[in-house]
Amino acid sequence: MNLAIVGSGYVGLVTSVGLAANGHHVTCVDRDHSRVSLINHGICPLYEPGLDSLLQTLTKEKRSLIAVEDYNEITDSEVIFVCVGTFSESTNKTDFTNIIDAASQIGRVLQRAPDYRLVVIKSTVIPGTTEEIIIPTLEKYSSKKAGREFGVAVNPEFLQEGSAIQYSQSPDRVIIGEHDQKAGDTLERLCHELSSCPVLRTNMRTAEMIKYATNAFLATKISFINEIGNLCKNLGIDVYEVVKGMGCDPRIGDKFLNAGAGFGGSCLPKDLAELVLKAHQMGYEAQLLRSVLKVNDNQALRLVEIAKKRLGSLEHRVIAVLGLAFKPNTDDVRAAPALKVIPQLLEEGASVKVYDPVAMRQAKMILPDGVKFCASASDAINDSDGVLIVTEWDEFKDESLYRGKLVIDGRRTLNPEKARQVCRYYEGVCW
Ligand code: NAD
């Protein structure tokens, strides 16, 4: 089939290579000129393990994937997936400007299309958005009727950056929120080609809510265990042992219960904040979800508090921050805990040296002046008065890197027993 993917970020590119590898002709549309050019040269514009080589094969050898800036070039596409970003870098919150723009441009494409086309919304949108905003925009710009002349479905994405290719090859479920049966049937056929995982068909609002509820639940687990971890620390208990004990209970499990510096990234914080806002607009105060955000707001800053307790004033102290990406194996720094920690250190008068294996370029565009970017972890650690580990990259796990240093670990990156033997001082954010 001829397929179009609008938006070539983490979700768009992973979706594109998955479909192209299955023999479809994929056209990626992105308004970012340099991104389009990189993709057409077989170069991955972002860091995601395994994506680079797949993209290279599909663009260069097989020529089954191309990127364009002009929506006119997707008039032949039978299915158009919308994967544009819904994250505002300036507010760290949801912003639907991109998706409304994409819907109006796709509407113009639909107007010229001679036969049925399906539009699939993969971007995360608050329940009701496809019905109330996206479909009216598509209808306005196409002068066609959804369900009759074109189809619409919501297909939320659950990939995790860092293991996105693996996830896209064997997802745990596919959710299809259909506007009409033909839309659902067309998308289900396509999904079955890619994987044999369970497919759940719902209406559009329910599909949108499944994505938000999933992210809200995951965020709740993290803030829950961080709160328990903060309590455990005061009681002299190791929260990681507590999780081992809790996790044996099949009703609980041990996934997503790693106490530490809190969650970041372009999804959990923004989706939770959007759900809280939506609830408020409807006259309901989502108290539990508000608290999840509040616990998270403070969690990363606990690293700085611990450093202050140990070093006294941070004025003129040299602090190394290891890890800028919001989690390992990605270059994504959006709403990363390090972006809370570093400004606070600067505010306290510290000199800040930073290092991340892949996210330095992205971080340079965001971090304030005065931060020193180092060539390696040891370069950052050398001559520092204290080391804060904010992201648990594998290369930070070698305790011998920290010989004689004061280390505050935000992610249980180090083995506490070994770390205590080599470090001058070792403390975890909640252990
Ligand atoms: P991203 O910011 O990495 O990429 C979005 C891309 O869309 C960019 O390349 C941008 O240039 C392009 N774009 C924006 N507006 C456009 C327009 N009108 N026309 C053409 N291109 C346009 O985004 P992402 O992280 O891939 O996320 C996409 C959506 O998927 C978001 O709604 C996000 O919440 C959701 N999601 C993301 C993840 C994740 O791990 N990143 C996981 C699940 C769901």
Residues whose N, C-alpha, C, O or C-beta is under 5 A from the ligand:
A	BS01	NAD	V6 G7 S8 G9 Y10 V11 G12 V29 D30 R31 D32 C83 V84 G85 T86 N98 D101 A102 K122 S123 T124 E157 F158 L159 Q160 E161 S266
